[in-house]
Amino acid sequence: MSECQLLCRMTRAAQHACDLDARNKQHCQSIDERMHQLHNESPGLGHYPGIETYDNTSVDFISLASVLLLVCITKKNRIEYTVFQFDLL
């Protein structure tokens, strides 16, 4: 294979990688713009009184435990529902 053909292939591969990267960046930018519009157009989103004083670095272990319990119950219910659906078949 001549050096010219090798360089041509490498150039095509690099161009393809650049085109793919540009498409991915454009797609991500369009998603970001849509999410920004959603944030700005949703009524009351982020407008909670006192939210600026909320400290998200502290952990309330009671609420954390209740959330974990709720997640476990939800998973259990989802499994039971799936088994129920297979029993109907």
C-alpha positions in Angstrom: 0.0 0.0 0.0 1.5 3.3 -0.9 2.0 6.1 1.5 -0.5 8.3 -0.3 -3.3 5.7 0.1 -2.4 5.3 3.8 -2.6 9.0 4.4 -5.8 9.2 2.5 -7.4 6.5 4.7 -6.1 8.2 7.9 -7.5 11.5 6.8 -10.9 10.0 6.1 -11.0 8.3 9.5 -10.0 11.6 11.2 -12.7 13.5 9.3 -15.3 10.9 10.2 -14.3 11.1 13.9 -14.6 14.9 13.7 -18.0 14.8 12.0 -19.3 12.3 14.6 -18.0 14.5 17.5 -19.6 17.6 15.9 -23.0 15.8 15.6 -22.7 14.6 19.3 -21.9 18.1 20.4 -24.9 19.6 18.4 -27.2 17.0 19.9 -26.0 17.7 23.4 -26.4 21.4 22.9 -30.0 21.0 21.6 -30.9 18.9 24.7 -29.3 21.5 26.9 -31.3 24.3 25.2 -34.6 22.3 25.6 -33.9 21.7 29.3 -33.1 25.3 29.8 -36.4 26.3 28.1 -38.2 23.7 30.3 -36.7 25.3 33.4 -37.7 28.8 32.4 -41.2 27.9 31.2 -42.4 25.5 33.9 -44.6 27.3 36.4 -43.2 27.5 39.9 -40.2 25.4 39.2 -37.4 26.4 41.6 -39.5 29.1 43.2 -39.8 27.7 46.7 -39.6 30.2 49.5 -36.5 29.7 51.6 -34.8 27.4 49.1 -31.7 29.7 49.2 -31.2 28.9 52.9 -31.5 25.1 52.4 -28.3 23.3 53.4 -28.0 20.2 51.1 -24.7 19.2 52.8 -26.4 18.0 56.0 -28.0 14.5 56.0 -31.2 13.7 57.9 -30.8 10.0 58.6 -34.5 9.5 59.5 -35.6 10.9 56.2 -32.9 8.9 54.4 -34.1 5.7 56.1 -37.7 6.4 55.1 -36.6 7.0 51.5 -34.7 3.7 51.5 -37.6 1.9 53.0 -39.9 3.4 50.3 -37.5 2.3 47.6 -37.4 -1.3 49.0 -41.2 -1.4 49.2 -41.5 -0.1 45.6 -39.0 -2.7 44.3 -40.9 -5.5 46.1 -44.2 -4.3 44.7 -42.7 -4.1 41.2 -41.4 -7.7 41.5 -44.8 -8.9 42.8 -46.6 -7.2 39.9 -44.2 -8.7 37.3 -44.8 -12.2 38.8 -48.6 -11.5 38.7 -48.4 -10.6 35.0 -46.5 -13.8 34.2 -49.1 -15.8 36.1 -51.8 -14.3 33.9 -50.1 -15.6 30.8 
